[in-house]
Structure formats: structure tokens, C-alpha cells
Amino acid sequence: MELEVTWKRATRVWWAYLWRNLLALVASVAIGGVIGGILGFIMGSVGISIETIRIVTMPIGFILGLLISIVPIKMILNKNFGEFRLVLVENTDTIEISNKLQQ
């Protein structure tokens, strides 16, 4: 049974996502810092300019952040919020089309 989307329910889902996302952000910064530091050290040792190192490492950090950002979403899917769970439900239109194709 579907429940009404209220501000209270939306806030609970938002909070569950927000604090997990903040943890993912901290992890992303830490991992990106280590990878950027290693790449920067290696590239600096070879004599590559700081500007070039930034041009290479910044997109890597951005992509890493994007990849890690899916983790909080995955964590809250199927989570029990007491009076409701956040789940994915197959669209009934898709089920009807699938049944027609099988016939």
C-alpha cells in the first residue's frame, strides 16, 4: 500500500541520505587525497609542473566523488524507517507489457 508523501517522511529519508552522504564525502576526500598525493609526488618527481598536476588530479577526484556518491543511495534503499520502507517497486505498466510479450 502506498503512503502519502509528507514532509515528515521526506525529512526522514533526506536525513538518512544526508549523514551517509557526508560519510561518503569524507571517505572520498580521504581516498582522493591519497591518490592525488601519490600521483602528485610521482609527477612532481618527474618534473611536471604543479598546474599540470592539478589538471590531471582534479578530474580524477571529481570522478571518484561521483562514483562514491551512489553508495549512500544504495545504503538507504530497502531501509526500514519504522512506519515505511524505501523500496523499488516494478512499474505496473512494465508488468503489463511484459505479460503481453510473453503471450
Secondary structure, DSSP 4 states (H G I P E B T S, - for coil): -PPP--HHHHHHHHHHHHHHHHHHHHHHHHHHHHHHHHHHHHHHHHT--HHHHHHHHHHHHHHHHHHHTHHHHHHHTT-B-SS-B------HHHHHHHHHHH-
